[in-house]
Amino acid sequence: MEIRTGRLVVRRFRAEDAEAFSAYRSDPEVARYQSWQAPYPIDQARATVEAFTEGDPVKPGWFQYAIDLDGKLIGDIGVFLHDNLMQADLGFTLAPAYQGKGYAAEAVGALLDHLFDGQGLHRVSAECDVRNGASARLLKRLGFRQEGLRPAYTWFKGEWTDDLLFGLLARDRQPG
């Protein structure tokens, strides 16, 4: 399974992705709004990447897509497919050296096209910490509508955080 864009390939993870995966997940700024702590040890990265290689993108649960630029892993997109196979949640991470260059929008946009057109999803949702302005702006650029704000909703890394909720319906998707 591969999705090609003008510059990127959104694909299944491979064992050789573990080093780059460990490197960007070890950056404290990358980990700030994510569920893991930095540093992200290479042994943990190898085990995580191995688990990713066994996933199935059309079965309920999480599937992690690799974002590849010229054969190099530069980020990932996680998709949680609901049991009804008609809706999903997503999240994304990009290595700092590749942020601000349109790669995340390109990769996530292509994956959304695949989810809506290829898999027939009805809805994709996302949420982010209110302080993560870059992610919120990206979601809005891709057509997501902010559907809510949950003040002091999540106890995360030793503090209460406000969560922004976003949603995108297939009927509202403007193909990338």
C-alpha positions in Angstrom: 0.0 0.0 0.0 1.5 3.3 -1.1 0.1 6.7 -1.8 2.3 8.9 -4.0 2.2 12.7 -4.1 4.3 15.2 -5.9 7.1 14.9 -3.4 6.2 12.1 -1.0 5.3 8.5 -0.5 2.8 7.6 2.3 3.5 4.0 2.9 3.8 1.1 5.4 6.6 1.3 7.9 9.7 -0.8 7.3 12.4 -2.1 9.8 14.9 0.3 8.4 12.8 3.3 9.5 13.6 2.7 13.2 16.6 5.1 13.4 14.9 8.1 11.8 11.8 7.3 13.9 13.8 7.3 17.1 15.6 10.5 16.1 12.5 12.7 15.5 10.5 11.2 18.4 13.5 12.0 20.7 13.2 15.7 20.0 11.5 17.4 23.0 9.6 19.8 20.8 8.2 17.0 18.7 7.2 15.0 21.8 5.7 18.0 23.6 2.1 17.4 22.4 2.4 13.7 21.9 1.9 10.7 24.1 5.5 9.6 24.4 8.5 11.1 26.3 11.7 12.2 24.8 14.2 10.7 24.3 12.7 7.8 22.4 15.3 5.0 22.7 16.3 3.1 19.6 15.2 -0.3 21.1 11.7 1.1 21.7 11.7 2.5 18.2 12.6 -0.9 16.7 9.9 -2.6 18.7 7.3 0.0 17.8 8.2 0.0 14.1 8.1 -3.8 14.1 4.6 -3.6 15.5 3.6 -1.0 12.9 4.7 -3.4 10.1 2.2 -5.9 11.2 -0.8 -3.6 11.1 -3.7 -3.7 8.7 -5.0 -0.3 7.4 -8.5 -1.7 6.6 -9.2 -3.3 10.0 -10.4 -1.5 13.1 -7.8 0.0 15.3 -4.6 2.0 14.8 -2.5 1.9 11.7 0.6 4.0 11.4 1.6 5.3 8.0 5.2 6.4 7.2 5.9 9.7 5.4 8.8 9.1 3.1 10.8 11.8 1.2 13.3 10.4 -1.3 13.6 7.1 0.6 13.9 8.8 4.1 11.4 8.6 6.9 10.4 12.2 7.8 7.2 11.6 9.8 4.2 9.5 10.4 0.4 9.6 10.4 -1.7 7.5 12.7 -5.2 6.5 11.8 -7.6 4.9 14.2 -10.3 3.1 12.1 -13.5 2.7 14.1 -15.3 -0.7 14.3 -18.0 0.6 11.9 -15.3 1.1 9.2 -16.9 4.4 8.3 -15.0 6.8 10.5 -11.5 7.4 11.8 -9.4 9.6 14.0 -6.0 10.8 12.9 -2.8 12.3 14.2 0.4 13.2 12.6 4.1 13.9 13.5 6.8 15.4 11.4 10.6 15.7 12.0 11.5 19.3 12.8 13.8 19.7 9.7 10.8 19.1 7.5 8.2 21.2 9.2 7.0 24.4 7.6 7.6 23.1 4.0 4.1 21.8 3.2 5.0 18.1 3.7 2.5 17.5 6.4 -0.3 19.1 4.4 0.7 17.1 1.3 0.9 13.8 3.2 -2.2 14.2 5.3 -4.2 15.5 2.4 -3.3 12.6 0.2 -4.2 10.2 3.0 -7.5 11.9 3.5 -8.2 11.5 -0.2 -7.5 7.8 0.1 -9.6 7.4 3.3 -12.6 9.1 1.8 -12.4 8.0 -1.9 -10.5 4.7 -1.5 -12.0 3.3 1.7 -15.3 5.2 1.6 -15.1 6.8 5.0 -17.9 9.1 6.1 -15.9 11.1 8.7 -12.4 11.8 10.0 -11.8 13.4 13.3 -8.8 14.9 15.0 -7.9 16.7 18.2 -5.0 18.7 19.4 -3.7 20.7 22.4 -5.0 24.2 22.1 -1.3 25.4 22.3 -0.4 23.4 19.2 -1.3 26.1 16.8 0.6 24.6 13.8 -1.5 21.4 14.0 -4.7 23.3 14.3 -3.9 25.5 11.4 -3.0 22.5 9.3 -6.3 20.8 10.1 -8.2 23.9 9.1 -6.2 24.2 5.8 -7.2 20.7 5.0 -10.9 21.5 5.5 -11.5 20.3 9.0 -14.0 22.3 11.0 -13.3 23.1 14.6 -16.2 21.4 16.4 -15.3 22.1 20.0 -13.1 23.1 22.8 -12.8 21.1 26.0 -11.2 23.3 28.6 -8.8 21.6 31.1 -10.0 18.2 29.7 -6.9 16.1 29.6 -4.3 15.5 32.4 -1.2 15.3 30.2 2.4 15.3 31.2 1.7 16.8 34.6 -0.8 19.5 33.6 -4.4 20.0 32.6 -4.6 20.8 28.9 -7.4 22.3 26.7 -8.3 20.2 23.7 -9.5 21.4 20.3 -11.8 19.0 18.4 -11.9 18.9 14.7 -14.0 17.0 12.2 -14.2 16.5 8.4 -17.1 14.9 6.6 -16.7 13.2 3.2 -19.3 15.5 1.7 -17.2 18.5 2.7 -13.8 17.3 1.6 -12.2 19.3 -1.1 -9.8 16.7 -2.8 -6.2 17.7 -2.6 
